[in-house]
């Protein structure tokens, strides 16, 4: 294998890692947003349940 081929393979690998990292970051942002929405819903539910407690 010559240096050009190794360089091309390395660049392709770096692009794959970068794309994977971006996808992971996007997924984590989505999870964070859903977790925040869930926490808000849980807080609202807790407030509603307190109305029915004696």
FENPE-V301290 format. One record per residue. N is the residue number from 1. SS is DSSP state (a for helix, b for strand, c for the rest). PSI is psi as a letter, one per 40 degrees, with the letter a starting at -180 (NA if undefined). OMEGA is omega in degrees with one decimal (* if undefined). Layout:
[[N,SS,PSI,OMEGA] [N,SS,PSI,OMEGA]]
//
This chain:
[[1,c,h,178.8] [2,c,i,-175.4] [3,a,d,-179.2] [4,a,d,-179.5] [5,a,d,178.5] [6,a,d,179.5] [7,a,d,178.5] [8,a,d,178.2] [9,a,d,178.8] [10,a,d,179.5] [11,a,d,178.9] [12,a,d,178.1] [13,a,d,179.2] [14,a,d,178.1] [15,a,d,178.6] [16,a,d,178.9] [17,a,d,179.4] [18,a,d,179.1] [19,a,d,179.0] [20,a,d,179.2] [21,a,d,178.8] [22,a,d,179.0] [23,a,d,178.1] [24,a,d,179.0] [25,a,d,177.9] [26,a,d,178.9] [27,a,d,179.7] [28,a,d,176.4] [29,a,d,179.7] [30,a,d,177.9] [31,a,d,178.9] [32,a,d,179.2] [33,a,d,179.9] [34,a,d,178.3] [35,a,d,177.8] [36,a,d,177.7] [37,a,d,179.0] [38,a,d,178.5] [39,a,d,177.8] [40,a,d,178.5] [41,a,d,179.4] [42,a,d,178.6] [43,a,d,178.1] [44,a,d,178.7] [45,a,d,178.8] [46,a,d,179.3] [47,a,d,-179.6] [48,a,d,-179.7] [49,a,d,179.6] [50,a,d,179.0] [51,c,d,-176.8] [52,c,e,179.9] [53,c,i,179.7] [54,c,NA,*]]
//
